[in-house]
C-alpha cells in the first residue's frame, strides 16, 4: 500500500453558505463537522466556494470558523483568488492568523502571463507567505494553464507543497502525477473529479471533488479503496458519484452548477441556497427538477 504524504487524501472544495448576503458562519461549522466526521479535509473559498465574491474580512472569519469547527481533526486549506498580488499576500496572512494549514492560490487571470511570469508570481507568494502554498491550476476560470515544466521548477521551492490541478487533460494529468511521484515534499491533487479513481490508480496523492460537499464519505471510501488497490470498488464509487454529480453539473455553466449544488446541500440541511453576486439562484422549476433527480439516490 502506498504511504500517504503529509498533504494527501480527500480535500472537498467547500461551497460557501450565505445568509442575507453574508457568509453564514453557523452553516460553515455544520458543513465542516460533516467533513471531519467523514475524514476529509476542506478547501475553503476555492472555485466552488465563490472565492472571488467573498470580502476579505468575511473570508478570514470563515476560515477561523472552519478551523474552530475542525477541532484539529482535519486540515483547512484556504483559497487565494483575485488580481492584485499584494492583496493576495494580505489574504494569505489573514488566513494564516485564522489558523489555515495552507493557502491554495490561483493565477491572477486578467493578463496573458508567460511561463516566467507565472513562476515569478508563485515564487513571490511562497517567499513571503507564513504558511505553505499550493499551486492551483484551473484553466476554465483563469484562462491560464501552468506549464508542467513551471510546476517542476516551482516544486523545488521549500514553501510550495503541491499542485491542485483541475485542467481536463489526460496527458497533463499523467505527467504531473509522475512529477510528484518521487518527491516526499510535493503532492499532486486531482481536481478533475470524474478522473478521481484513475488519478489515484496512477499515483495521485489526493483528490478534490466538489460532489464531496454532500457525499464526503463516498469519496473517502473511494480514496481508501484506491489506496488498498481495490480497483473494482474505487471504480464503482467513481461511477456512483459521477451520476450524482450529473444532477447539478450536466447542462449548466459553472456558476449555475454551484447554485444547483447548494440546493442539494439545502435538502440535507447543510446550508441555504443563497448565492453571492454576481452569481444568482436558479428558478423554482429548476429546483424541482433537481429535487426529483437527487431523490433517487436516497441521501436524506
C-alpha positions in Angstrom: 0.0 0.0 0.0 1.2 3.5 -0.9 2.3 5.5 2.1 0.5 8.9 2.1 2.5 12.1 2.1 1.8 14.9 4.6 -0.5 16.6 2.1 -2.7 13.8 0.8 -6.2 12.4 0.8 -9.6 13.9 0.0 -10.0 17.7 0.1 -13.5 18.8 -0.5 -13.8 22.3 -2.1 -16.5 23.6 0.2 -19.5 25.6 -1.0 -19.8 28.9 0.8 -23.1 29.1 2.8 -24.7 32.5 2.6 -27.5 34.1 4.7 -28.8 37.6 4.0 -25.9 38.5 1.8 -23.1 37.4 4.1 -21.2 34.2 4.9 -23.3 32.0 7.2 -20.8 31.0 9.9 -23.2 28.7 11.7 -23.6 26.7 8.4 -19.8 26.8 7.9 -19.4 25.0 11.2 -22.1 22.4 10.3 -20.5 21.6 7.0 -17.0 21.4 8.4 -18.2 19.0 11.1 -19.7 16.8 8.4 -16.3 16.8 6.6 -14.5 15.9 9.8 -16.8 13.1 10.6 -16.1 11.7 7.1 -12.3 12.3 7.5 -12.0 14.6 4.5 -10.2 18.0 4.6 -11.7 21.2 3.5 -10.7 23.8 0.8 -12.5 27.0 1.9 -13.2 29.7 -0.7 -11.9 28.0 -3.8 -13.8 28.0 -7.1 -16.7 26.0 -5.7 -16.7 28.4 -2.7 -17.3 31.5 -4.7 -13.9 32.8 -3.5 -13.8 35.8 -5.7 -17.1 37.1 -4.2 -16.2 36.7 -0.5 -14.9 40.0 1.0 -11.5 39.6 2.8 -12.9 40.2 6.3 -15.6 37.7 5.9 -13.2 35.3 4.3 -10.9 35.5 7.4 -13.9 34.9 9.7 -14.9 32.0 7.5 -11.5 30.4 7.8 -11.5 30.9 11.5 -14.9 29.4 11.9 -13.8 26.4 9.8 -10.6 25.9 11.8 -12.5 26.1 15.1 -15.2 23.6 13.9 -12.5 21.2 12.6 -11.0 21.0 16.1 -7.7 19.7 14.7 -9.4 16.6 13.1 -8.9 17.8 9.5 -6.8 20.3 7.6 -8.3 23.5 6.4 -6.9 24.9 3.1 -7.7 28.5 2.2 -8.3 29.5 -1.4 -6.5 32.6 -2.6 -8.0 34.5 -5.5 -8.1 37.9 -7.0 -6.0 40.1 -9.4 -3.7 42.1 -7.1 -0.7 40.1 -5.7 -0.3 42.5 -2.7 -3.9 41.9 -1.7 -3.4 38.1 -2.2 -0.4 38.3 0.2 -2.7 40.1 2.7 -5.3 37.3 2.2 -2.7 34.6 3.0 -1.5 36.3 6.1 -5.1 36.9 7.3 -5.9 33.2 6.7 -2.7 32.2 8.5 -3.7 34.2 11.6 -7.1 32.5 11.4 -5.4 29.1 11.5 -5.4 27.8 7.9 -3.0 25.0 7.3 -2.1 26.1 3.7 -3.0 28.6 1.0 -4.2 27.3 -2.4 -3.5 30.1 -4.9 -4.8 30.5 -8.5 -3.0 32.7 -11.0 -4.3 36.3 -11.4 -6.1 35.7 -14.8 -6.5 39.2 -16.2 -3.3 39.3 -18.3 -1.9 36.5 -20.5 1.1 35.6 -18.5 4.3 34.0 -19.7 5.7 30.9 -18.0 8.4 33.0 -16.4 5.8 35.4 -15.0 3.9 32.6 -13.6 7.0 31.2 -11.9 7.8 34.7 -10.5 4.3 35.2 -9.2 4.2 31.9 -7.2 7.8 32.4 -6.0 6.8 35.8 -4.7 3.8 34.4 -2.8 5.8 31.5 -1.4 8.8 33.7 -0.4 6.5 35.9 1.8 3.8 33.5 3.0 4.0 32.3 6.6 2.1 29.1 5.7 2.7 26.6 2.9 1.5 27.5 -0.6 -0.2 25.1 -3.1 -0.4 25.8 -6.8 -4.0 25.8 -8.2 -4.2 25.3 -11.9 -7.7 25.9 -13.3 -7.8 26.8 -17.0 -11.6 27.1 -17.1 -11.7 30.2 -14.9 -8.3 31.8 -15.1 -7.9 31.0 -18.9 -4.3 30.3 -18.0 -2.5 26.9 -17.7 0.6 26.5 -15.6 3.1 24.6 -17.8 4.3 21.3 -16.4 7.9 22.5 -16.6 6.9 25.5 -14.5 5.3 23.2 -11.9 8.5 21.1 -11.9 10.6 24.2 -11.2 8.2 25.6 -8.5 8.1 22.2 -6.8 11.7 22.9 -5.7 10.6 25.9 -3.6 10.7 24.9 0.1 7.4 26.6 0.8 5.4 25.2 -2.2 4.0 21.9 -1.2 1.8 20.7 -4.0 -0.5 21.3 -7.0 -4.2 21.1 -7.3 -4.9 20.7 -11.0 -8.4 21.0 -12.4 -7.4 21.1 -16.1 -9.1 18.3 -18.1 -6.1 16.9 -20.0 -5.3 13.2 -19.6 -1.7 13.6 -20.7 -1.0 16.5 -18.4 -2.6 14.6 -15.5 -0.2 11.7 -16.0 2.8 14.0 -16.4 2.0 15.9 -13.2 1.4 12.7 -11.2 4.8 11.4 -12.4 6.4 14.7 -11.5 5.2 14.4 -7.9 5.6 10.7 -7.5 9.2 10.6 -6.5 9.0 13.6 -4.1 8.1 13.5 -0.4 7.9 17.3 -0.4 5.4 17.9 -3.2 1.9 16.5 -3.7 -0.4 16.2 -6.6 -4.2 16.6 -6.1 -6.6 15.8 -8.9 -9.3 18.5 -9.3 -10.9 16.6 -12.2 -13.4 14.7 -10.1 -14.5 12.3 -12.8 -10.9 11.1 -13.0 -10.5 10.6 -9.3 -10.2 6.8 -9.3 -8.0 6.8 -12.4 -5.7 9.5 -11.0 -5.3 7.6 -7.7 -4.5 4.4 -9.6 -1.8 6.4 -11.4 -0.3 7.5 -8.1 -2.0 10.8 -7.3 -1.7 11.9 -3.7 -5.2 13.2 -3.4 -8.5 14.2 -5.0 -10.6 17.4 -4.8 -14.2 16.6 -5.6 -17.0 19.2 -5.3 -19.6 16.5 -5.1 -18.0 15.7 -1.7 -20.0 18.6 -0.3 -22.9 16.3 0.1 -21.4 12.8 0.0 -18.0 13.2 1.6 -18.0 9.6 2.9 -18.3 8.2 -0.6 -15.1 10.0 -1.7 -13.2 8.9 1.5 -14.3 5.3 0.7 -13.1 5.8 -2.9 -9.8 7.0 -1.8 -9.3 4.2 0.7 -10.3 1.6 -1.9 -7.7 3.0 -4.3 -5.1 3.1 -1.6 -5.5 -0.6 -0.9 -5.6 -1.5 -4.6 -9.3 -2.4 -4.8 -9.8 -1.1 -8.3 -13.3 -2.5 -8.6 -14.6 -0.7 -5.6 -12.9 2.5 -6.5 -14.5 2.4 -10.0 -17.9 1.5 -8.6 -17.8 4.6 -6.3 -16.5 6.7 -9.2 -19.5 5.7 -11.3 -21.9 6.3 -8.5 -20.5 9.8 -7.6 -20.4 10.7 -11.3 -24.1 10.0 -11.6 -24.7 12.2 -8.5 -22.5 15.0 -9.9 -24.6 15.0 -13.2 -27.7 16.1 -11.2 -26.1 19.5 -10.6 -23.5 19.8 -13.3 -25.0 18.5 -16.5 -26.0 21.2 -19.0 -25.1 24.1 -16.7 -22.3 26.6 -16.7 -20.1 26.6 -13.6 -22.0 29.4 -11.8 -25.3 27.6 -12.2 -23.7 24.3 -11.1 -22.8 25.9 -7.8 -26.4 27.1 -7.3 -27.7 23.6 -8.0 -25.1 22.1 -5.6 -26.4 24.4 -2.8 -29.9 23.2 -3.4 -28.8 19.6 -2.8 -27.0 20.7 0.3 -30.1 22.6 1.4 -32.1 19.4 1.2 -29.6 17.8 3.6 -29.9 20.8 6.0 -26.3 21.8 5.5 -26.9 25.3 4.2 -29.3 27.6 2.3 -29.5 28.1 -1.5 -28.5 31.8 -1.5 -25.6 32.9 -3.8 -23.1 35.7 -3.7 -23.2 38.2 -6.6 -22.6 38.1 -9.4 -24.0 34.5 -9.2 -27.7 34.0 -8.8 -30.1 31.4 -7.7 -32.0 29.1 -10.1 -35.7 29.1 -10.9 -38.2 27.2 -8.8 -38.7 24.9 -11.8 -35.0 24.0 -11.9 -35.0 23.4 -8.2 -38.0 21.0 -8.5 -36.1 19.1 -11.3 -33.0 18.8 -9.0 -35.2 17.6 -6.1 -36.7 14.8 -8.3 -33.3 13.7 -9.7 -31.4 13.7 -6.4 -34.3 11.9 -4.5 -33.4 8.7 -6.5 -30.1 8.5 -4.5 -31.9 8.4 -1.1 -29.4 10.7 0.6 -31.7 12.1 3.2 
